[in-house]
Amino acid sequence: MKAKKISLLFMSLMLVFALAACGSNNSSSSGNTSGGTEAASSTNTTEPVAAAPAENEEMTIKHQLGEATLKKNPAKVVVFDYGTLETLDKLGVEIAAVPQGNLPSHLEKYNDSKYTNAGTLFEPDFEKLNALKPDVIFISGRSSEAYEELNKIAPTIFMGVDTQNYMASFTENVKTMGELFGKEAEVEQELAAINDSVKAVNDLTSASGKKGLIILTTGGKVSAFGPGSRFGIIHDVLGVTPVDESIKVDTHGNSISFEFVAEKNPDYLFVVDRDAVVTEEGKQATSAKEIVENDLVKKTNAYKDGKIVYLDPSYWYLSGGGLISVPEMIKEVQEGIQ
C-alpha cells in the first residue's frame, strides 16, 4: 500500500513537471508572438511621419509698390500682367479673371467665358472684381495707377520686370510664383533651360563683334530703344552691342529718322511692329516691313546681309517677362543673328 502511494505520488510529480514544461513552451511561443506584435507596434509609432502641408500657411511678398501678406496657394487669382499670366499658365495654376480686351495671341485661351473679364489693363472692372472676391491680384506698369483701389479688394502684387536689371528681376518674379503656388521644382527646371539659352546666344554675339539697333514702328513713325529699355534684353542679357550707347531709356523710345538708321549702319536691325497688335479703330495699319525697308535702310549692313529681324510683338510689346515669352524672345534673337 505504501509502495502504491509512492508510485502515485511519483506519477503526480511527473505530470506536474510535464504540464509545467508544456506551459513554459507555450509561454515562450506566445511571448515571441507578442514581442513581435509589440515591436511592430513600437516601430509604427516611432517611425518618422512626413508632416502634412500646413494649411493656411502665409507668405509675405515685398514688391515695388508695397508689401502683401497672403495665404499660399490662393484659389481665386486675378492677373493684370501678361508676363505673370504666362508664368502661371506654364506652371498649371488656375486663373479666375483676366482683362480680355487685347490678349496676346499665345494667351488667347483666356478669352473664354469661363474666365471673368476683369476689364482692361488700364481700367479694371472694380464691380466685377468686388463680386468675385479674389484671393490675390497681380499687376504691372499698365495697371499700377489702380494699385491702391485694387489692394482694397485683395492683396495686390506688382510683378513688372525691372528692365534695368532684367534677368535678376524676371528670375525673382518667377521664383516668387513658384514659392507661392508650390511649384519650386518646375520653376528651377524652366530657369535652368532659359539660362542655358542665354549663354548660347552670348557665345554667338561675343564672337561676332557686330552691332545692333532696336526700333519700334507705329503709325509710320520710328523710335529707337537701347540698353536698359523695355527691349534692352537684346543688349543687356543677350550681348548684342548697341550701335549707339547714348540712346536714352524712355517708355516710348527715342524718336528717330531713317537717316539715323542709315548713319548708324547696324549689322542687326531688330524691329517691333506695334501696329500689328495695337490698331486704332477705323485705321488700316501699314506693316513694319513696308515702313522699314526703304532706300535709306537698304544701304545698311543689316539689309544687305539679310539681318533685319522682325520680332513677334505679342511677346515683345504686349507681354514679356514670363515663362512663355522670354524663351521665345531669346530664340528669336538667336535665329536672327545666326
Number of C-alpha atoms within 10 A of each C-alpha: 6 6 8 9 10 11 12 11 12 12 12 12 12 12 12 12 12 12 12 12 12 12 12 12 12 12 12 12 12 12 12 12 12 12 12 12 12 12 12 11 11 11 11 11 10 8 8 8 8 6 6 6 7 8 9 11 11 13 15 12 16 12 14 11 14 11 13 17 14 18 16 18 22 15 15 15 22 28 25 27 26 28 28 28 26 22 21 23 17 15 19 11 17 14 18 19 25 26 24 21 12 14 20 18 12 13 17 11 11 21 17 10 10 10 17 19 21 23 19 17 24 14 13 19 15 15 10 14 20 13 9 17 13 18 19 23 23 23 25 22 16 14 18 17 13 17 20 11 12 23 14 10 18 20 18 28 25 25 27 24 23 16 20 16 14 20 19 12 17 24 18 14 21 25 19 18 21 20 15 20 18 14 19 16 11 13 21 15 10 16 17 11 11 18 12 10 17 19 14 14 22 17 13 16 20 13 8 13 10 15 20 24 25 24 22 25 21 19 17 13 14 22 18 26 25 28 24 21 23 22 24 22 22 25 21 20 18 22 20 26 23 24 21 16 9 9 17 15 18 13 9 12 20 17 13 13 13 18 11 12 21 16 13 17 22 25 24 27 26 25 23 24 26 21 19 16 16 15 13 9 6 6 8 10 17 15 16 22 13 9 17 23 14 12 10 17 23 14 15 21 18 21 21 12 10 13 19 25 19 17 20 19 22 22 23 19 18 19 22 26 30 26 24 22 22 21 20 18 20 20 15 16 19 19 10 17 21 10
